[in-house]
Amino acid sequence: MDMSDRKNADETASDLLGSAAQRAASDLLDLAAQLAGLAEDLKALAAKPIVPPSTLLLEPDDQPRASSSSSFRGAASRVS
């Protein structure tokens, strides 16, 4: 490799490195913008009161049922 080839290779590598650095900086700015949006969403959620399930208005058909694990235990005891 002569000196002109080496100089061209160095310039190409330098250009690629600069391009990669610009891309990384752009990606970091995008990530920062997404995180800022997430922070705003979390702030809005934090401002809302938490309503316990017992105070929600449920229709009689919407009442919580026994969990499937307790039903499974009952069925298992009948089988054995």
Buried (B, 14 or more C-beta within 10 A) or exposed (E): EEEEEEEEEEEEEEEEEEEEEEEEEEEEEEEEEEEEEEEEEEEEEEEEEEEEEEEEEEEEEEEEEEEEEEEEEEEEEEEE
